[in-house]
Amino acid sequence: MMNLPETVALPLKMDSEGAIRVSDTRVTLDVLIACYLQGDTPEEIAEGFPTVPLTDIYAVIAYYLAHQVELDAYLSRRDAEADRRRREVEARDSATQRAQRERLRALVEQRRKDREA
């Protein structure tokens, strides 16, 4: 008979700035879960992030599903902080930088629409 492990090590660690990273990589929980919520399979996520083992991706998704309320709150706080920082940076931008950013946003939006069509 096979001996089953009592626990599986969760491949998540919080860095000094409060970001949760996956598998001792620079990949954040935010990014991995965003891919999952967009419909990417664990295998597709692994293709995009080859430094993260597939087994760790499955473990992170399982943990997310088991702790969705807490992790959604964490992700919301991270989104709000990113928005605040982005607004601070944009407030210091010159008119040229703002125009370049708007062109880039328009390009990204057009590409998104093209993919959906």
C-alpha positions in Angstrom: 0.0 0.0 0.0 1.2 3.5 -0.8 1.9 6.0 1.9 0.2 9.3 1.2 1.7 12.5 2.3 -0.2 14.4 5.0 0.4 17.8 3.4 1.5 19.4 0.2 3.8 22.4 0.5 2.2 25.5 -0.8 4.5 27.1 -3.3 3.6 30.7 -2.2 5.8 33.2 -0.4 5.2 36.8 0.5 8.0 39.2 -0.5 9.2 42.2 1.5 6.8 44.5 -0.4 3.7 42.3 0.4 3.4 40.6 -3.0 2.8 36.9 -3.0 5.2 35.1 -5.4 4.9 31.6 -6.8 7.6 28.9 -6.6 10.5 31.1 -5.6 10.1 33.0 -8.9 9.2 36.6 -9.8 5.7 35.4 -11.0 3.1 36.8 -8.7 -0.1 35.2 -7.5 -1.9 38.1 -9.1 -0.7 37.2 -12.6 -1.2 33.5 -12.2 -4.8 33.8 -10.9 -5.6 36.4 -13.6 -4.6 33.9 -16.2 -6.7 31.2 -14.6 -9.7 33.6 -14.3 -9.4 34.5 -18.0 -9.9 30.8 -18.8 -6.3 29.6 -19.3 -5.7 26.0 -18.3 -2.8 25.2 -16.0 -0.9 23.8 -19.0 -1.4 27.1 -20.9 -0.3 29.0 -17.8 2.8 26.8 -17.6 3.7 27.6 -21.2 3.6 31.3 -20.5 5.6 31.0 -17.3 8.1 28.2 -17.8 9.9 28.9 -14.5 6.8 27.8 -12.6 6.3 24.0 -12.3 3.0 22.7 -13.6 2.4 21.0 -10.2 2.8 24.3 -8.4 0.3 26.0 -10.8 -2.2 23.3 -9.9 -1.5 23.7 -6.2 -1.9 27.5 -6.4 -5.2 27.2 -8.3 -6.5 24.6 -5.7 -5.5 26.9 -2.9 -7.2 29.9 -4.6 -10.4 27.9 -5.0 -10.3 26.8 -1.4 -9.6 30.3 -0.1 -11.3 32.4 -2.7 -12.8 35.0 -0.4 -9.6 35.9 1.3 -7.5 35.8 -1.9 -10.0 37.9 -3.8 -9.7 40.5 -1.0 -5.9 40.4 -1.3 -6.1 40.7 -5.1 -8.5 43.7 -4.8 -6.2 45.4 -2.4 -3.3 44.8 -4.8 -5.3 46.2 -7.7 -6.2 49.3 -5.7 -2.6 49.9 -4.7 -1.5 49.5 -8.3 -4.1 52.0 -9.5 -3.0 54.5 -6.8 0.7 54.1 -7.9 -0.2 54.4 -11.5 -2.1 57.6 -10.9 0.8 59.1 -8.9 3.2 58.3 -11.8 0.8 59.6 -14.4 0.4 62.8 -12.5 4.1 63.5 -12.9 4.1 62.8 -16.7 4.6 65.4 -19.3 2.1 66.1 -22.0 4.2 64.1 -24.5 4.3 61.1 -22.1 0.5 61.3 -21.6 0.0 61.4 -25.4 2.3 58.3 -25.9 0.4 56.5 -23.1 -2.9 57.2 -24.7 -1.7 55.9 -28.1 -0.4 52.8 -26.4 -3.7 52.2 -24.6 -5.6 52.7 -27.9 -3.3 50.2 -29.6 -3.8 47.6 -26.8 -7.6 48.1 -27.0 -7.6 47.7 -30.8 -5.6 44.4 -30.5 -8.0 43.1 -27.8 -10.9 43.9 -30.1 -9.2 42.2 -33.1 -8.6 39.0 -31.0 -12.2 38.9 -29.9 -13.5 39.3 -33.5 
